[in-house]
Amino acid sequence: MTLERAVAHISDFPAPVRAAIPCPRGGQFVMSGFPGLETAISGEAYIDPNGLSETLEVLMGIDVPLLLVLPEEDELPEGAFACLRERAAKAGIALQFLPITDFSVPDEHFMHAWAQIGPDIHARLGAGGAVAACCQYGAGRSGLVAALLLIEQGHTASQAIQTVREHFHEAVESEQQETWLHAYRPLRSAAPLGVVG
């Protein structure tokens, strides 16, 4: 399945994939809820192995080689990260754990890690590839990182937030996240189109 075809039918997938956002310099940034995360009738959260596999199959189908994992481990059911690591390894999807507190913004640890991996992410996108991020629901933190990428590729914060919300209206959930995006100034611009590191 081609990336364009998969994105066109993304709402048909039985998985928590929320949006695939075209990036100005090429490629798609995919926003998702945490793979397999479900809530029982009792209100207790759990990981559904079938749902987890279905989400990873969707990502594989649109050639996503890297999934940014944004939730903190203790906000998820016990064993969620271990289960995701095991299934992602079998699927050939690399994981990068970059926790952000729910409804909050990147901290110093995130920004240090981002300085290291951001250029590679932009290079993948610039080469026409896809990169995905998941948080708990796939809106707040995933939308924040999508907007961050768009800002690094030349959008203003307002343009970035608007673009992300056009693809998933619940994205960028808190006023704190919006304020952070408006204050964000990239240290350097993203790699030019076609430059792959």
C-alpha positions in Angstrom: 0.0 0.0 0.0 1.4 3.4 -1.0 1.8 6.1 1.6 -0.7 8.4 -0.3 -3.3 5.6 -0.5 -2.9 4.6 3.1 -3.3 8.2 4.3 -6.4 8.7 2.1 -8.1 5.9 3.9 -6.6 6.4 7.4 -10.0 6.8 9.0 -10.9 3.3 7.8 -8.3 1.6 9.9 -9.5 -0.2 13.1 -6.7 1.5 15.1 -6.1 4.7 17.1 -4.3 6.4 14.2 -5.6 10.0 14.3 -3.9 11.8 11.4 -1.2 11.9 8.8 0.1 15.4 8.3 2.0 16.3 5.1 5.2 18.2 5.9 6.3 21.2 3.9 9.6 19.6 2.9 8.1 16.2 2.2 6.9 13.1 4.0 4.2 12.6 6.5 4.0 12.9 10.3 1.5 10.4 11.7 -0.3 11.0 15.0 -1.6 8.0 17.0 -3.0 7.0 20.3 -0.9 4.4 22.3 -1.1 1.2 20.4 -3.6 -1.2 22.0 -4.6 1.0 24.8 -8.3 0.3 25.8 -10.6 1.1 28.7 -12.7 -1.7 30.3 -16.3 -1.2 31.3 -15.0 -0.8 34.8 -13.0 2.2 33.7 -9.7 0.4 34.1 -7.1 0.8 31.3 -5.5 -2.2 29.7 -3.4 -3.1 26.6 -5.3 -5.2 24.0 -2.6 -7.3 22.2 -4.8 -7.5 19.0 -5.3 -3.7 19.0 -1.5 -3.2 19.5 -0.7 -5.4 16.6 -3.4 -3.7 14.4 -1.9 -0.3 15.1 1.6 -1.5 14.3 0.3 -3.1 11.1 -1.2 0.3 10.1 2.2 2.0 10.7 4.0 -0.8 8.8 1.5 -0.4 5.9 2.4 3.3 5.5 6.2 2.6 5.9 6.7 4.1 9.3 10.2 3.0 10.5 10.2 5.1 13.7 7.6 5.6 16.4 8.2 8.4 19.0 6.7 7.3 22.3 5.6 10.4 24.2 3.6 9.2 27.3 5.2 8.6 30.7 5.4 4.9 31.6 3.5 5.2 34.8 0.4 6.7 33.1 -0.1 3.5 31.2 -1.1 0.0 32.3 1.7 -2.1 33.8 3.8 -3.7 31.1 2.6 -1.5 28.3 6.1 -0.4 27.3 7.5 -3.9 27.5 4.7 -5.2 25.3 5.2 -2.4 22.8 8.9 -3.0 22.7 8.4 -6.7 21.9 5.8 -6.2 19.2 7.6 -3.2 17.6 10.8 -5.2 17.4 9.0 -8.0 15.6 7.4 -5.4 13.2 10.7 -3.8 12.5 9.7 -0.4 13.9 12.2 1.5 16.0 11.0 3.2 19.2 12.3 6.4 20.6 11.0 7.2 24.1 10.6 10.9 24.7 8.2 11.3 27.6 6.2 14.5 28.1 3.8 14.9 31.0 0.2 14.7 29.9 -1.2 18.1 28.9 2.3 19.6 29.4 5.3 20.6 27.3 8.7 19.2 26.5 11.3 19.5 29.3 15.0 19.9 29.2 15.6 16.1 28.8 13.2 16.0 25.8 14.9 19.0 24.1 18.3 17.5 24.6 17.2 14.2 23.0 15.4 16.2 20.3 18.6 18.0 19.4 20.2 14.6 18.7 17.4 12.9 16.8 15.5 15.9 15.2 17.9 16.2 12.2 17.4 12.5 11.3 13.6 12.8 11.6 13.7 15.8 9.2 15.9 13.9 6.8 13.5 10.9 6.8 10.6 13.3 6.1 12.5 15.2 3.5 13.3 12.0 1.6 9.5 11.4 1.4 9.2 9.0 4.4 6.9 8.9 7.4 7.5 9.2 11.1 4.9 8.6 13.8 4.3 9.7 17.3 2.0 8.2 19.9 0.8 9.6 23.2 -2.1 8.3 25.3 -4.9 9.4 23.0 -3.0 10.8 20.0 -4.0 14.4 20.3 -2.2 16.6 22.8 1.4 15.6 22.9 1.4 14.0 19.5 -0.1 17.2 18.1 2.4 19.3 19.9 5.3 17.4 18.4 3.7 17.6 14.9 3.4 21.4 15.3 7.0 21.6 16.6 8.2 19.8 13.4 6.1 22.2 11.2 7.6 25.2 13.0 11.1 23.8 12.3 10.2 23.6 8.7 9.2 27.2 8.4 5.6 27.5 9.7 4.7 30.1 12.3 3.3 28.7 15.5 -0.2 29.8 14.5 0.1 28.1 11.1 1.5 25.0 12.6 -1.3 24.6 15.2 -3.9 25.4 12.5 -2.5 22.8 10.1 -2.3 20.1 12.8 -5.9 20.8 13.9 -7.2 20.7 10.3 -6.0 17.1 10.3 -7.2 16.3 13.8 -9.3 18.9 15.5 -8.5 17.8 19.1 -4.7 18.3 18.6 -2.6 20.5 20.9 -4.9 20.1 23.9 -3.8 22.7 26.5 -3.2 26.4 26.6 0.3 25.6 28.0 1.1 23.7 24.9 -0.1 26.5 22.6 1.9 29.1 24.6 5.0 26.9 24.4 4.7 26.5 20.7 4.3 30.3 20.2 7.5 30.8 22.3 9.5 28.0 20.6 12.5 29.1 18.5 14.4 26.4 16.7 18.1 26.5 17.3 18.6 25.7 13.6 16.3 25.1 10.7 15.5 21.6 9.5 17.8 19.9 7.0 17.1 21.1 3.4 14.9 18.9 1.2 16.9 15.9 -0.1 19.6 16.0 2.6 19.7 12.6 4.3 21.9 12.1 7.3 
